[in-house]
Amino acid sequence: MSKSSSPNVEVQAPVWVHRRWCTIVAFGLLALGLISNIIFLFHHCPFDLTEDESHYWQWSQHLAWGYYTKGPGIAFIIHLAVLVGRWFGVAHATMPEIRTPAVIFSSISGLASLLLARRIFRDDRAGLMVIVLSAAMPVFAVGSLLITIDSPTYCCWALATLCTWLAVEPSEEQWGPAKATWGRARVGWLYAAGVLVGLGNLCKPILIALPPSIAIAAWCSPYLRKKLSTWHSAGAVLVAVVIQVPTLVWNADHHWVMFRAIGGEGGIHGGTLHILTRLEGAPMRVLSFIGSEAGITAGFMFVFLAMAVAVGWKRARTLPPVAATGWIFLLGIALPIFGFYTLLSLWSKVQANWPAAGFFAAMVLLAGQASEEWNKNGGRPSAYRKWLVAAVVWGFLLILAAENMQRVYPQLARLLPHTPPRRWDPAFRLRNMRARAAAIERVRLALTQGHKHPPLIIATRWDTASSLHFYLPGRPFVFCIQSRVGGKGSQFDLWPGLNQKNPRTGQLRFLGRNAVLTGILGQATVNKVLAPAFARITPVQVIQLYFRGVPTEKIFVRRCYHFRGFPPVR
């Protein structure tokens, strides 16, 4: 962004547009969202705990300063939620109890966006606008219910961004021409931002991108540079780094497994040559990434976000330094995230939720532009206003349909007889976890008859193992052999496995036990890995799962007899 305007040009400070009713309505909508989501979770939520959520719940039962792919933040959050549930008399962790923190994080994030929009644009209408627009975003609706690493990460990102702005925002006297009045940042808010970056990074390492993003904004704004040119800025970053020390020590003790796993997810585990060989399919991956971002923002809202970025870019280039500060700040926070993941998509598949943090500043930017456009033409409806209303209504309809799809499952199945539900049900991944566990439990009970010990449960994927662990009656531990059968590593590789030995006798702890194995395996893998480990293995049994009478997916089960121990991995 060019800085064509001189810092010495005096600009009149914008007058606050106070609309008390806008602020009251915005806070009311936040409270309504919090209450309605809690009621939805505890009374009629049709969504099972996802496999990721079940895995993080497992982490919370084995607290540590690090895990195979992420820091310890999400595990401590779920552990605390379960403890609070016990205080209220909930003996065993339940789905609503585990997900409640996500609802709280979502409300805090909404509050941060409201406050930031009001302060940057000095307009109560912008605060209301960002709440309404965010409520119509499917990605935010999902994030307000599912306790994945994204909900606390987004909350910390939002609060850290707000604290940073509170540290640097212009006061009334700083709109004049004198550079001396630009002053320094309010250091307390800077250090608060550093703490939030550190805590958020314990959930998902995307928070390390926030300081560089702020630095990019400062590079483009002489006002921000003046504000942040202080040792306190470095001190805030140091605070964030210090919070990572326990996790770094844990990684050092575990061969830096978390960093290697993250590098693998980003497609850089094979080095430069691997990246170059992957560039052949780059155009399709980039288009797929852009399409996925449009999908989680309900399409229309994605277009409005792009328009807001274009308007913000123009304002940042043409307005005087202080007047352009808010626009530059929001662009600097939002664009580097999307730019990084667009670049990453050139050689690796990027999941739609990975750049979710970038939507926080982008939505505030959109709220500022939308509130401005909304009040043009003397209040008469404009094309922009009509299309914006259509985008909000469309987003609400998509969210409403996804949350109630189970009510019309049989009808949709008859209407689309040749299309599997995973194609037309956006919430497909949130179903069937109970049904899968019930099917495995029936096989386990049949195999238990006539045996002293209940059979072991083994899965070929980490996500299946975690889901079964949560939903099986009695919650027996489910072992995962994914890395042993040629798949990627997981947290299960850091926990005691099937080959663990009795410390007193030195013998295999599960020697002679039978097992139920679920997952897809080729016969060559069965012969190489499973056959030496068990005395006998039955042919695969295919079990059809149903949801509301509609066939949804199949699971594959084998019965394995008399465990002898897995051979050493070569």
FIMIGU-321660 format. One line per field, with one value per residue (C-alpha): residue in one letter; x negated, y, z. Coordinates in Angstrom, 2 decimals, always signed. Example, Ala and Ser with C-alpha at 12.3 -4.5 7.8 and 13.67 -1.06 7.14 Angstrom:
// residues 2
kolza <- c(a, s)
X <- c(-12.30, -13.67)
Y <- c(-4.50, -1.06)
Z <- c(+7.80, +7.14)
***
This chain:
// residues 570
kolza <- c(m, s, k, s, s, s, p, n, v, e, v, q, a, p, v, w, v, h, r, r, w, c, t, i, v, a, f, g, l, l, a, l, g, l, i, s, n, i, i, f, l, f, h, h, c, p, f, d, l, t, e, d, e, s, h, y, w, q, w, s, q, h, l, a, w, g, y, y, t, k, g, p, g, i, a, f, i, i, h, l, a, v, l, v, g, r, w, f, g, v, a, h, a, t, m, p, e, i, r, t, p, a, v, i, f, s, s, i, s, g, l, a, s, l, l, l, a, r, r, i, f, r, d, d, r, a, g, l, m, v, i, v, l, s, a, a, m, p, v, f, a, v, g, s, l, l, i, t, i, d, s, p, t, y, c, c, w, a, l, a, t, l, c, t, w, l, a, v, e, p, s, e, e, q, w, g, p, a, k, a, t, w, g, r, a, r, v, g, w, l, y, a, a, g, v, l, v, g, l, g, n, l, c, k, p, i, l, i, a, l, p, p, s, i, a, i, a, a, w, c, s, p, y, l, r, k, k, l, s, t, w, h, s, a, g, a, v, l, v, a, v, v, i, q, v, p, t, l, v, w, n, a, d, h, h, w, v, m, f, r, a, i, g, g, e, g, g, i, h, g, g, t, l, h, i, l, t, r, l, e, g, a, p, m, r, v, l, s, f, i, g, s, e, a, g, i, t, a, g, f, m, f, v, f, l, a, m, a, v, a, v, g, w, k, r, a, r, t, l, p, p, v, a, a, t, g, w, i, f, l, l, g, i, a, l, p, i, f, g, f, y, t, l, l, s, l, w, s, k, v, q, a, n, w, p, a, a, g, f, f, a, a, m, v, l, l, a, g, q, a, s, e, e, w, n, k, n, g, g, r, p, s, a, y, r, k, w, l, v, a, a, v, v, w, g, f, l, l, i, l, a, a, e, n, m, q, r, v, y, p, q, l, a, r, l, l, p, h, t, p, p, r, r, w, d, p, a, f, r, l, r, n, m, r, a, r, a, a, a, i, e, r, v, r, l, a, l, t, q, g, h, k, h, p, p, l, i, i, a, t, r, w, d, t, a, s, s, l, h, f, y, l, p, g, r, p, f, v, f, c, i, q, s, r, v, g, g, k, g, s, q, f, d, l, w, p, g, l, n, q, k, n, p, r, t, g, q, l, r, f, l, g, r, n, a, v, l, t, g, i, l, g, q, a, t, v, n, k, v, l, a, p, a, f, a, r, i, t, p, v, q, v, i, q, l, y, f, r, g, v, p, t, e, k, i, f, v, r, r, c, y, h, f, r, g, f, p, p, v, r)
X <- c(+0.00, -1.36, -1.63, -0.92, +0.52, -1.80, -1.76, -1.52, +1.88, +4.42, +7.59, +10.64, +11.32, +14.45, +17.47, +18.76, +22.08, +23.91, +26.94, +27.64, +30.30, +27.74, +25.45, +28.35, +29.59, +26.06, +25.55, +29.03, +28.21, +24.99, +26.91, +29.61, +26.99, +25.32, +28.60, +30.01, +26.80, +26.71, +30.35, +29.63, +26.72, +28.45, +31.94, +32.17, +28.73, +28.80, +25.02, +22.76, +19.35, +17.06, +14.00, +11.72, +13.65, +13.48, +9.73, +9.29, +11.43, +8.98, +6.15, +7.93, +7.74, +3.97, +2.86, -0.57, -2.40, -2.17, -0.58, -1.40, +0.02, +0.94, +0.20, +2.01, +4.56, +7.60, +6.93, +6.84, +10.03, +11.99, +10.51, +11.74, +15.19, +15.47, +14.40, +17.05, +19.59, +18.68, +19.24, +22.77, +23.30, +22.44, +20.65, +19.39, +18.38, +21.22, +21.40, +23.11, +20.73, +17.64, +18.97, +20.12, +16.72, +17.14, +20.37, +18.63, +15.63, +17.97, +19.79, +16.50, +15.30, +18.54, +18.12, +14.56, +15.76, +18.51, +16.10, +13.45, +15.91, +17.32, +13.90, +12.27, +15.17, +16.49, +19.98, +22.42, +24.06, +20.84, +20.93, +24.46, +23.63, +20.72, +22.89, +25.68, +23.32, +21.30, +24.46, +25.19, +21.79, +21.92, +18.28, +19.11, +22.27, +20.20, +17.46, +19.99, +21.02, +18.00, +15.15, +12.28, +8.98, +10.47, +12.94, +10.41, +7.84, +10.27, +11.27, +7.64, +6.96, +10.00, +9.11, +5.42, +6.43, +8.77, +6.08, +3.57, +5.98, +6.72, +2.96, +2.51, +5.85, +5.67, +6.99, +8.82, +5.73, +3.69, +5.63, +3.64, +0.48, -2.14, -4.04, -4.98, -1.38, -1.26, -2.83, -3.48, -1.28, +0.64, -1.72, +0.73, +2.87, -0.24, -1.25, +2.33, +2.16, -1.12, +0.47, +3.43, +1.13, -0.80, +2.34, +3.92, +0.74, +1.09, +4.26, +3.18, -0.12, +1.63, +1.30, -2.38, -1.14, +0.46, -2.72, -4.06, -0.65, -0.71, -4.26, -3.04, -0.32, -2.89, -5.18, -2.31, -1.28, -3.60, -1.21, -1.31, -5.09, -5.41, -3.10, -4.78, -8.41, -9.09, -10.76, -7.35, -6.33, -9.28, -8.38, -4.86, -6.26, -8.67, -5.74, -4.05, -7.27, -7.79, -4.31, -5.47, -8.48, -6.78, -5.50, -8.91, -10.55, -7.98, -8.70, -12.42, -11.80, -9.65, -11.92, -10.02, -7.12, -4.60, -6.72, -7.30, -3.57, -2.65, -5.26, -3.73, -0.24, -1.66, -3.23, -6.82, -8.00, -9.62, -11.68, -11.97, -11.97, -8.69, -7.08, -8.24, -6.81, -3.47, -3.10, -1.61, +1.88, +1.54, +4.30, +6.96, +5.84, +5.96, +9.43, +10.53, +9.23, +11.02, +14.19, +14.03, +13.69, +16.70, +18.59, +18.04, +19.08, +22.31, +21.10, +22.75, +20.94, +17.63, +18.32, +19.12, +15.91, +13.91, +15.62, +14.85, +11.17, +11.12, +12.74, +10.41, +7.39, +8.52, +9.11, +5.74, +4.02, +5.88, +6.72, +4.24, +2.14, +4.25, +7.55, +6.26, +4.96, +8.04, +8.31, +4.60, +4.75, +7.64, +6.13, +2.78, +4.43, +6.63, +4.80, +1.51, +3.43, +5.34, +2.22, +0.20, +2.78, +3.34, -0.41, -0.35, +2.43, +0.03, -1.57, +0.66, +4.36, +5.58, +8.57, +11.31, +11.05, +7.29, +7.44, +10.55, +8.73, +8.39, +12.17, +12.21, +10.60, +12.26, +15.72, +14.98, +13.79, +17.03, +19.11, +17.49, +18.10, +21.60, +22.76, +21.47, +23.20, +26.37, +26.96, +26.32, +29.05, +30.82, +31.80, +33.48, +32.85, +29.91, +28.85, +26.03, +28.47, +30.84, +28.08, +26.62, +30.00, +30.27, +26.82, +27.80, +31.09, +29.34, +26.75, +29.43, +31.35, +28.25, +27.50, +31.12, +31.17, +27.94, +29.15, +32.47, +31.52, +32.28, +35.99, +36.27, +33.63, +36.02, +37.67, +34.33, +33.12, +36.19, +35.73, +32.04, +31.98, +28.67, +26.77, +25.17, +26.07, +22.50, +23.05, +26.19, +25.94, +23.49, +23.56, +22.89, +19.63, +21.55, +23.73, +23.41, +20.86, +23.35, +24.53, +20.96, +20.20, +23.45, +22.52, +19.04, +20.55, +22.78, +19.78, +17.84, +20.63, +20.86, +17.11, +17.19, +19.37, +17.38, +14.27, +12.89, +11.78, +13.76, +12.17, +9.91, +11.13, +8.69, +9.14, +7.03, +7.53, +6.97, +10.27, +12.33, +10.52, +11.25, +14.93, +15.42, +13.68, +16.18, +19.36, +18.78, +20.58, +18.15, +15.69, +12.99, +9.74, +9.63, +6.21, +5.07, +2.66, +2.67, -1.09, -1.71, +0.36, -1.30, +0.69, -0.57, -1.49, +0.83, +1.07, +1.69, -1.97, -2.92, -0.58, -1.14, -0.03, +0.94, -2.66, -2.98, -4.38, -3.51, -6.24, -6.33, -6.37, -7.81, -5.13, -2.77, +0.10, +2.75, +1.28, +4.01, +6.78, +9.29, +10.00, +12.50, +10.74, +12.53, +11.24, +10.30, +7.18, +5.82, +5.20, +1.46, +1.40, +3.51, +1.05, -2.02, -0.91, +2.12, +1.54, -1.66, +0.07, +3.10, +3.67, +6.73, +8.47, +11.94, +12.84, +14.08, +17.67, +19.42, +21.98, +24.35, +25.12, +28.38, +29.55, +33.31, +33.75, +31.44, +28.30, +25.32, +22.04, +20.49, +17.98, +15.63, +15.04, +12.77, +12.66, +9.16, +8.35, +5.54, +3.21, -0.47, -2.09, -2.94, -6.27, -8.92, -8.51, -11.27)
Y <- c(+0.00, +3.35, +6.13, +9.07, +11.32, +13.31, +12.62, +16.38, +16.77, +17.69, +15.63, +16.22, +13.35, +11.44, +12.11, +9.11, +7.95, +7.01, +4.81, +3.44, +1.09, -0.53, -1.38, -2.70, -4.88, -6.15, -7.19, -8.72, -10.81, -12.03, -13.06, -14.72, -16.66, -17.86, -19.01, -20.62, -22.55, -23.87, -24.98, -26.54, -28.56, -29.81, -30.50, -31.36, -31.41, -34.02, -34.03, -36.67, -35.73, -35.62, -37.79, -34.78, -33.76, -37.31, -37.32, -34.07, -35.53, -38.43, -35.93, -34.38, -37.75, -37.87, -34.31, -33.36, -30.25, -31.38, -33.86, -35.42, -32.61, -29.71, -28.01, -28.77, -25.94, -27.87, -30.76, -28.46, -26.70, -29.95, -31.26, -28.12, -28.44, -32.03, -30.95, -28.22, -30.81, -33.00, -30.08, -29.92, -33.65, -34.98, -38.24, -38.98, -36.57, -35.89, -34.25, -31.01, -30.66, -31.04, -28.59, -25.86, -24.05, -23.61, -21.68, -19.46, -18.86, -17.94, -15.36, -13.81, -13.64, -11.94, -9.42, -8.70, -8.11, -5.80, -3.69, -3.57, -2.54, +0.25, +1.63, +1.45, +2.99, +5.06, +3.92, +1.89, +0.71, -1.09, -3.03, -4.24, -4.96, -7.28, -9.31, -9.77, -10.60, -13.05, -14.85, -15.65, -17.28, -21.12, -21.33, -19.32, -21.34, -24.53, -22.98, -21.92, -25.54, -27.81, -27.88, -28.19, -26.32, -23.58, -22.15, -21.22, -20.24, -17.87, -16.41, -15.70, -14.24, -11.95, -10.76, -10.27, -8.20, -6.09, -5.55, -4.52, -1.93, -0.59, -0.16, +1.85, +3.51, +7.28, +9.53, +12.74, +14.95, +12.60, +13.51, +16.77, +17.33, +17.11, +13.83, +14.39, +13.89, +10.42, +9.09, +5.48, +2.47, +1.80, -0.89, -2.72, -3.70, -4.78, -7.22, -8.48, -9.20, -11.06, -13.26, -14.04, -14.91, -17.27, -18.96, -19.28, -20.80, -23.61, -24.60, -24.02, -22.55, -20.17, -17.46, -17.12, -15.34, -12.48, -10.56, -10.68, -9.56, -6.60, -5.86, -5.81, -3.35, -1.19, -1.26, +0.14, +2.80, +5.51, +6.04, +2.38, +2.30, +5.22, +3.58, +0.18, +1.32, +0.43, -2.27, -3.07, -4.54, -6.92, -7.55, -8.61, -11.04, -12.37, -13.01, -15.07, -17.06, -17.72, -19.28, -21.84, -23.02, -26.06, -27.24, -26.72, -28.75, -31.50, -31.54, -31.71, -34.79, -36.35, -35.77, -32.63, -34.79, -31.93, -29.86, -32.83, -33.61, -30.01, -29.98, -33.15, -31.61, -28.61, -30.81, -29.79, -33.06, -34.09, -30.93, -28.68, -31.51, -32.85, -29.41, -28.96, -32.33, -31.36, -28.12, -29.96, -29.94, -26.45, -24.66, -27.15, -27.08, -23.27, -23.24, -25.93, -23.86, -20.71, -22.72, -24.19, -20.70, -19.56, -22.62, -22.04, -18.39, -19.23, -17.91, -14.49, -13.35, -14.35, -11.87, -9.11, -9.87, -9.55, -6.23, -4.99, -5.86, -3.92, -0.89, -1.16, -1.30, +1.88, +3.70, +2.62, +4.08, +7.37, +8.50, +10.46, +8.34, +8.53, +8.24, +5.19, +3.45, +1.34, +0.14, -0.72, -2.47, -4.73, -5.51, -6.28, -8.72, -10.48, -10.67, -12.37, -15.40, -15.92, -15.16, -17.76, -20.51, -19.66, -20.10, -23.34, -24.69, -24.63, -27.87, -29.16, -29.61, -26.88, -27.59, -24.95, -24.19, -23.55, -19.80, -19.23, -16.69, -14.36, -13.96, -12.01, -8.84, -9.38, -9.41, -6.21, -4.65, -5.74, -4.37, -0.95, -0.82, -2.30, +0.16, +2.99, +1.72, +0.92, +4.56, +6.06, +7.46, +9.09, +5.74, +4.56, +0.88, +0.48, -2.53, -3.12, -3.18, -5.57, -8.01, -7.81, -8.69, -11.57, -12.82, -12.74, -14.54, -17.13, -17.77, -18.21, -20.62, -22.76, -22.90, -23.72, -26.47, -28.03, -28.06, -29.70, -31.97, -35.06, -34.17, -34.79, -37.50, -40.17, -37.69, -36.44, -40.02, -40.82, -37.59, -38.39, -42.20, -42.51, -39.89, -40.93, -38.78, -37.56, -35.58, -33.69, -33.56, -30.82, -32.26, -35.85, -36.06, -35.25, -38.34, -42.13, -42.13, -43.76, -46.20, -47.24, -47.84, -49.80, -52.08, -52.72, -53.37, -56.11, -57.85, -57.43, -58.96, -61.94, -62.48, -62.14, -65.22, -68.12, -66.04, -64.77, -61.38, -59.06, -58.71, -55.81, -53.18, -52.22, -49.62, -48.93, -45.15, -42.74, -40.92, -44.10, -45.28, -42.03, -41.98, -45.59, -44.91, -42.15, -43.91, -47.57, -48.62, -48.47, -46.56, -49.23, -47.97, -48.52, -49.25, -47.80, -49.57, -46.94, -46.42, -50.16, -50.88, -48.18, -45.09, -41.86, -41.55, -40.22, -39.59, -43.31, -43.90, -41.98, -43.97, -47.59, -49.93, -53.56, -54.72, -53.21, -55.57, -56.30, -54.57, -57.40, -60.44, -58.97, -60.73, -59.13, -57.61, -58.70, -62.10, -64.53, -61.94, -61.88, -58.66, -56.91, -55.11, -52.42, -50.69, -51.27, -53.37, -55.08, -58.81, -58.28, -56.11, -58.65, -61.39, -59.31, -57.52, -59.22, -62.89, -63.10, -61.29, -63.57, -67.29, -66.91, -64.07, -64.36, -62.97, -59.40, -58.77, -55.79, -53.99, -51.43, -48.38, -46.46, -43.00, -42.47, -45.57, -44.32, -46.35, -44.07, -45.96, -49.37, -50.52, -53.49, -55.82, -58.80, -61.10, -61.87, -64.73, -65.26, -62.26, -63.22, -59.81, -57.74, -58.42, -55.68, -52.85, -52.92)
Z <- c(+0.00, -0.94, +1.59, -0.67, +2.02, +4.22, +7.98, +8.54, +6.90, +9.53, +9.41, +11.51, +13.89, +12.89, +15.07, +16.97, +15.55, +18.73, +18.30, +21.75, +20.43, +18.08, +20.99, +23.08, +20.22, +19.52, +23.14, +23.15, +20.08, +21.71, +24.84, +22.72, +20.78, +23.98, +25.56, +22.42, +21.73, +25.29, +25.00, +21.61, +23.03, +26.15, +24.82, +21.15, +19.52, +16.72, +16.27, +17.77, +19.08, +16.05, +15.80, +16.34, +19.44, +20.79, +20.22, +22.14, +24.93, +25.04, +25.38, +28.35, +30.11, +29.62, +30.42, +29.13, +27.93, +24.33, +21.97, +18.64, +16.48, +18.79, +22.07, +25.33, +25.27, +24.04, +26.43, +29.46, +28.31, +27.99, +31.25, +33.01, +31.40, +32.65, +36.16, +36.18, +35.05, +38.00, +40.34, +38.92, +39.42, +35.94, +36.71, +33.20, +30.44, +28.02, +24.61, +25.79, +28.71, +26.51, +23.90, +26.28, +26.20, +22.43, +23.03, +25.58, +23.30, +20.44, +22.57, +23.71, +20.09, +19.10, +21.88, +20.71, +17.13, +18.37, +20.43, +17.71, +14.98, +17.16, +18.10, +14.68, +12.78, +15.71, +14.86, +16.99, +13.79, +12.76, +16.04, +15.36, +11.73, +12.57, +14.95, +12.40, +9.53, +11.64, +12.75, +9.08, +8.49, +8.52, +9.64, +12.75, +13.42, +13.37, +15.50, +18.12, +18.73, +18.12, +20.62, +18.18, +18.42, +16.24, +18.79, +21.52, +18.88, +17.17, +20.54, +21.50, +18.04, +18.37, +21.86, +20.98, +17.92, +20.05, +22.72, +20.06, +18.67, +22.16, +22.54, +19.32, +18.47, +17.94, +20.65, +19.73, +19.95, +17.73, +14.57, +14.23, +12.19, +14.93, +14.94, +18.57, +19.62, +18.10, +21.28, +22.24, +22.55, +25.75, +26.97, +29.24, +26.27, +24.35, +27.07, +27.30, +23.57, +24.12, +26.79, +24.51, +21.59, +23.87, +25.20, +21.76, +20.40, +22.94, +21.07, +17.48, +16.25, +13.84, +16.54, +15.67, +12.52, +14.46, +15.42, +11.82, +10.55, +12.93, +11.78, +8.16, +9.11, +10.92, +7.88, +5.80, +8.34, +9.69, +12.56, +13.63, +13.20, +15.60, +18.09, +18.02, +17.79, +21.40, +23.43, +24.89, +21.54, +21.75, +25.38, +24.42, +21.85, +24.49, +26.84, +24.12, +23.59, +27.30, +27.51, +24.92, +26.96, +28.62, +25.23, +23.65, +26.43, +25.92, +22.18, +22.79, +24.96, +22.22, +19.22, +18.11, +17.02, +16.95, +14.55, +12.29, +12.23, +11.40, +8.65, +7.25, +7.23, +5.39, +2.74, +3.52, +5.03, +1.76, +1.28, -1.74, -4.28, -2.89, -3.13, -6.73, -7.76, -6.20, -8.18, -11.15, -9.62, -8.13, -10.12, -9.06, -5.43, -5.36, -6.91, -4.47, -1.56, -2.75, -3.33, +0.17, +1.67, -0.34, +0.88, +4.60, +4.17, +2.31, -1.06, -1.10, +2.03, +0.43, -2.38, +0.12, +2.02, -1.21, -1.95, +1.58, +1.11, -2.16, -0.53, +2.45, +0.16, -1.61, +1.69, +3.02, -0.05, -0.27, +3.26, +5.42, +7.81, +10.95, +9.09, +7.21, +10.35, +11.04, +7.44, +7.28, +10.64, +9.59, +6.19, +7.80, +10.22, +7.64, +4.31, +5.32, +6.64, +3.41, +1.36, +3.24, +2.84, -0.82, -1.32, +0.69, -1.51, -4.47, -3.22, -0.41, +0.26, +2.62, +4.84, +4.77, +8.49, +8.58, +7.77, +9.94, +12.14, +9.15, +9.03, +12.30, +10.92, +7.54, +9.12, +11.05, +7.78, +6.09, +8.97, +8.59, +4.87, +5.12, +7.80, +5.63, +2.48, +4.39, +5.27, +1.83, -0.42, +2.50, +3.94, +0.74, -0.09, -2.45, -4.49, -2.00, +0.90, -0.88, -1.77, +1.73, +3.23, +0.75, +1.81, +5.49, +4.85, +2.68, +5.39, +8.05, +5.81, +5.21, +8.94, +9.75, +7.11, +8.36, +11.98, +11.04, +8.14, +10.23, +10.20, +6.44, +5.99, +4.60, +2.24, +0.90, +0.45, -1.68, -3.63, -4.31, -4.42, -6.26, -4.28, -0.97, +2.06, +2.43, -0.79, +0.26, +4.06, +5.17, +8.71, +7.62, +9.59, +12.78, +12.59, +12.96, +15.79, +18.18, +15.52, +14.73, +18.40, +18.85, +15.94, +17.36, +20.81, +19.38, +17.87, +21.11, +23.22, +20.86, +21.13, +24.93, +25.46, +26.90, +27.58, +30.87, +29.56, +27.25, +23.82, +22.96, +20.50, +17.73, +14.98, +11.93, +12.19, +15.08, +14.55, +14.59, +17.73, +19.54, +18.59, +19.66, +22.96, +23.76, +22.62, +23.58, +26.79, +29.71, +27.50, +27.12, +25.63, +21.88, +20.42, +17.11, +14.75, +11.99, +11.87, +12.12, +8.99, +6.89, +7.89, +9.40, +13.05, +15.74, +19.46, +19.93, +19.08, +22.23, +24.49, +25.61, +22.84, +22.44, +22.88, +26.37, +29.00, +32.58, +34.63, +37.19, +34.92, +31.73, +29.67, +27.20, +29.13, +26.61, +25.73, +24.69, +24.47, +21.63, +19.74, +17.50, +14.65, +12.64, +9.54, +5.93, +5.37, +2.31, +2.45, +2.04, +5.17, +7.05, +6.15, +7.01, +10.19, +11.71, +10.93, +13.03, +15.91, +16.30, +16.18, +13.94, +12.07, +10.56, +7.13, +7.05, +8.06, +6.45, +8.62, +7.10, +9.25, +9.05, +10.11, +10.36, +8.26, +5.51, +4.70, +5.30, +5.49, +5.93, +8.52, +8.21, +11.14, +11.79, +14.82, +15.97, +18.36, +20.87, +20.71, +20.47, +20.05, +17.02, +15.34, +15.61, +13.11, +10.50)
***
